[in-house]
Amino acid sequence: MAAAGGERMVTETGGKNSPLPQIPVNIQRVLPRTVPGPVSPQNKGALDWGWQGFLAYGAQTTVVVVDPVTLQCAQTLTRHRNHVVKVRWRKTRHYHQLSAPYSLILASADNSGTIIVWEVTRGEVTATLQDGNRPIQELEWLGGVDGSEHLLAALHPPYSLIIWDTRHNNKLWKKSYTENLTAFHFDPFHFNKMAFLCGGCVLFVEDFSLNKCPSSNGRKFYVSTPRTSPGKVVNSIPTSTSSTSITDERTSTRIRRKMRELVVGEGKPKSEDVSQLAECLQLMYHRTVRDQLLLLYTREILVLDLTINQTVGIVVIDRAMSPFSQVLSCWQRDVLFCLHESGSVSAHFRRRLLPVPTSPENDKENTWHGEHLRLNKQSRPIGLTLDPVSEKQMAMVLGDGRVVFKQVTAYPTPGRQAISTPLFTPGAPSAPSQGPHSGLNIADNHFSLASAPAGVHINMPKTSLADMVKPAWALADNVKEIGHRVNLRILMTGLMPAMSPPPLVIRMCPPLTTRNIQQYVPRLAAGTQSGVVQVFNVATGVLEREFALHTYPVRGVEWTSLTSILSFGHQPLTNSQGLVRNELMYTDILTGRTITLRPNKSDETSIDMVRVSYLKQYFIVVFREDPFELWDARKLVPLRTMPRRFPRVSALEWSPTSHVKTRRDSESHRASESEPEKNESVVPKEAPQTEVSMTESMLSLADVVISSLFLQSQMSVITSIAWKSHEIVLSDSDGNLIVWDLKTRISRHIATHRGWIRKIRFAPGRDNMKLVVLFADGIDVWDVRDVVMVSQIKSPRDIVKVVDVDWGASDRPVLATIDGCLRVMDMALKSSSTPIYQYCTKEPIVSPYLLPGEASLNLRTLMTQQPWRSQYSLSFTGEDGFTPEQLQNIEVWLSRVPAELREFLETCGSTAHRALVTAQLFGDQGEIDFWTVACHYLTQPALTHPKDESSSSNSSVGSAELITLGDSASEKSGGSEDLCPPTAVPPSHPLETTYHHLCDAATYKHHELERLAIHESKNLEGAQRATLGRCLAVIGERDRAVRLLLDADASNQHFYTDCLRACLLAATHHSTQAQSTIKLVATNLIAAGNIWEGVELLCLIGKAGDACRYLQSYGHWENSVWLAKCALPLQESVDILKRWAHHLITSANKDQGVCALLSVGSITAALEQLVQQHYHQRAALLLAAAQQLQVVPNTQQQQQHPLATPLGTQSGFSPVLSGSTSMASFAENIHKKYVLHLFSLGNRPAVSYFCRLMGEKGQSLLQELDSLQ
């Protein structure tokens, strides 16, 4: 940092005796960073919004991390040498503890086959993976199995799937298929299933495993398109049987003509019947509905049911609308967000579950459209991504590098009523007086505690998509709700600007000095190809100003003060004389005032350079062929134009030392000539003093001439000059540097051997003689005083082509590269990134993921429960285990939490619901899933005496009743301790279909009957028809099963068998002998391998429980859960579900196993498993929540009534508690483990509180911990 006017340089560290003035606290440090530019079409799809709350996208070869809260660039990662094609945040489904703290882990892949795993907080590379040199087609983190959060699946062209271990930097296995694969997606409901998109088919793999490579090559499915006339469809999509209207028939025909179906099998259909899947833009599994696949085409989206291999839904857009570009499936609700090529976003929700006979497939309705953006070809969107926590915020990256943020917002329209609207109606004056016939509660709030233990009415805050769109179970035709119509809109809420097309020139503002230290801001001006001048703060990386000044490309920018600039440009050469129209502009960057200098000039030679004096009093305008002009920089008037005989100037620099001396009439500048002969002719013909002087108050001009003989012998054409102190450095077109000491008259020669030197510039700062040298293939940094090269960088080996260079600070070179980025480098030219917590930002970037592991876990603990405090508070101190810096960051982060969430946390009396909100704020996917299930079943536990749900021919959706909690304790038996006692809390609505097997039996059966109804409407044939009839029969829909079997075509080869099955279903089985015979036949069928035939017979005689156990013994675990929830009463299904939970826990899926235990009310068994997994905080919080809602006995009750049986013995678990062990000792063990966890976090008040709860043992433990400190 140079000092003007002879003042001493200001440094950032000064001793107590230093004569330098004190540096302001708000001084902005310039640290290595990258200001991203536009993106490339090759970056399409390279963006991801992680659960951690940060957005990442690829911009050319740079990975950019954005903070959506402050709309700032949080981090840039620059190790890739080729275009980034994929970025993926690691999932947060695993349990977070000290051994696995909250961290920002990101994977990125480029088109050379390199995969880099980043620790984003520090900007460091943790793993580099590569197999071949072709572009990575797809990238996805695993996380559905215990211990798999560090595994990465990558699709390497042309057909190889590799599972990478990012922790050990190696591959687990590699599978090569026989088809060329372009994309893949994992089934969110089945960890062992995935689908690949191929050139002509969809490839399904059902034996995916982490332990071994898949043995099979998968199953191929082809998609055929109708080529016949209207009304005639390939593979016979069923026509309407009840439609008599011509309009309805035309509509149905038009829909059928658009439909496509899956053709099952390895044989490829006729070429004219096959729609080339090269048209297919995207493939993904539905995240809300099980066994459904989405195929995206330019003008339609197909929803495929993989159970029957047919299309069950379609989204078609009007011809006037822009084509589809991308589709996103939500997990909270059955909603599809679609990105169009125009940049608009549309949303499509599920209109109903029961199909309409005229058009059974068209069950997707277009809800709303986002605003259309006016985009040019360079700003087309490269992708859309959703906030995975709320799913109502989205980000779209445009081709010019801008990031557009949008949000789904509800607008109620009072006065108009809508029936069965798919949207919530917050404006409804009153709730429906009667519930729907299905018994399903349709309360708007996701979780409602109408009567909490403390007697306080609490509603969960509504901050996500689930609070705007009704769940799937509330969209059936038998669910009616009258309320105000609600309009949803997708509005733009933020825009993060970017650099304009690649900058041609950059110029840093005058350096920091003792005179400007109070006003100094490290600004850099960049001139672009489009004539725009942008002003950046290189300390924060923020674009502060943008001025559209020129109609031509900007050729140069110079600062006349800290707040004003000169910029010039000219039109391209169009005539043989080399005459152009020049533009020279003066701009005040604070006010935006612009003055055009030389406005009335006609065609002339182009402006070559503009140089401003060090005192900012004058500037010189140099032309390519014409004499240069001298201007007054303050009055903006020309002072003198040099005579025609003046030699042509090829390089020019003002003297930096002249302003230190006493002003003299001949205070000098330096002008060197392009040819030695011209320089010789000038020296003897120097103009006299009287002829050169302009006014009495201004500087005079005089030549400081270096020996022409010396220049002629040492250098060729001089290209640039740098002058600092008494050192002058000249560069030439051959790559030579001449260092001339004006005091000693000694010169030193440096031969770089790198060709034409385009620019040289000294670094600011007193006695700082670092010199940056710009070549066509990179830059060098030299120490002129010691004539030593400090660092070097070459392109394209180390970096993309460098367009211009300047100094951002005394040790920070700033590079403008061809990819449109500004890179602030360190002195070694190795890094252009810094740890996030060291950056200077316009607004603080804060997140729990940026805190140390202990601090983030401690914050999660304090936000979840504070029983040691008299009143819950979000104000923390150092006694809670935080440092002052951490407290400051936490305070800023909490201040950005929505007010309704803060109010809920402070007033809510439920530990479980507070833990759920905390998990949402942390973006902890595993905690969100766990506490969503826990909150549902803690406030709505299973009953020991549910209403009769046994199978009967009259069962239907309406007969399945949701369990309520209004029953008294006398209505329940005190049998098992796992079954929760009653509470006064009314039930919340069922879980969404995302949780599928974890839904209660009534809701589960409701969805399955809807799914079977859709299958019935598809007019299935062969094995699919038989499977459908069997499913209807085993869940009690015998009449529908008989009708389906009797409707079979007589020409079908299974016609006789179907008729016999229909007779069997219609027959009565009351006699003991008939039941014995059927049971014997069923047993023999199962033993012979005909499992489902035997299961069907067992269900016909009311032995569904035995059928479930047979299914489990043969490994059909999910089928057994399906049968138990659809055909068994609640009490009988509990044992089946417990066995399933035990299977999940023993098969490396412990988290889902614990949730399965919660779904059947086995709270204590779930606590045991959490303790065994060392999830001590989750166990302690679950225990506290269960005791708070009185679903487990408290200590005093347990001492009077000890457990009758060991926990978990019936379900096969190895019990943690013995038969004589009390609940008190179990709770004491949980608290002991929790105390040790809290002690490791440094939370002393919490440790003391839980030690007091443990009595004497706790006091002794506290003393031991005190001794350790």
Secondary structure, DSSP 8 states (H G I E B T S, - for coil): ---STT-----S---TT--S----TT-----SEEE-----GGGTT-EEE-TTS-EEEEETTEEEEEETTTTEEEEEE---SS-EEEEEE----S--BTTB----EEEEEETTSEEEEEETTTTEEEEEEESSSS---EEEE--SSTT-TTEEEEEETTTEEEEEETTTTEEEEEEE-SS-EEEEEE-SS-TT-EEEEESSSEEEE----SSS---S--EEEEEE---S-TT--TT-----SS---HHHHHHHHHHHHH--EEEESSS---GGGB--GGG--EEEE-SSSTTEEEEE-SSEEEEEETTTTEEEEEEE--TTS--EEEEEE-SSSSEEEEEETTS-EEEEEE--SS--TT-TT--EEEEEEB------GGG-EEEEEE-TTTSSEEEEEETTS-EEEEEEEEEEEEEEEEES-SB--TT-SS--SS--TT-----SSSSEETT-TTS--EE----SGGGTB--GGG-STT---EEEEEEEEEEEEEEE----S-EEEEEE-----SSSTTT---EEEEEETTSEEEEEETTTTEEEEEEE--SS-EEEEEEEETTEEEEEEE----STT--B-EEEEEEETTT--EEEESTT--SB--EEEEEE-TTSSEEEEEESSS--EEEETTTTEEEEE--TTS--EEEEEE-SSTTTS---TT--EEEEESSHHHHHHHGGG---HHHH---TTS----B----HHHHHHH-SSEEEEEEETTEEEEEETTSEEEEEETTTTEEEEEE--S--EEEEEE-SSTT--EEEEEETTEEEEEETTTTEEEEEEETTTTSS-EEEEEEEETTEEEEEETTS-EEE--TTS------GGG---SS----GGGS-HHHHHHHHHHHH--TTSSS--S---GGGT--HHHHHHHHHHHHTS-HHHHHHHHH---HHHHHHHHHHHHT-HHHHHHHHHHHHHHHS---SS-------TT--GGG-----S---GGGS----TTS----S--------GGGGGGS-HHHHHHHHHHHHHHHHTT---HHHHHHHHHHHHHTT-HHHHHHHHHTS-TTSTTHHHHHHHHHHHHS---SHHHHHHHHHHHHHHHHTT-HHHHHHHHHHTT-HHHHHHHHHHTT-HHHHHHHHHHHS-HHHHHHHHHHHHHHHHHTT-HHHHHHHHHHTT-HHHHHHHHHHTT-HHHHHHHHHHHHHTTSS--HHHHHHS--SS-TTTTTT---SS-TT--HHHHHHHHHHHHHHHHHHHT-HHHHHHHHHHTTHHHHHHHHHHHHH-
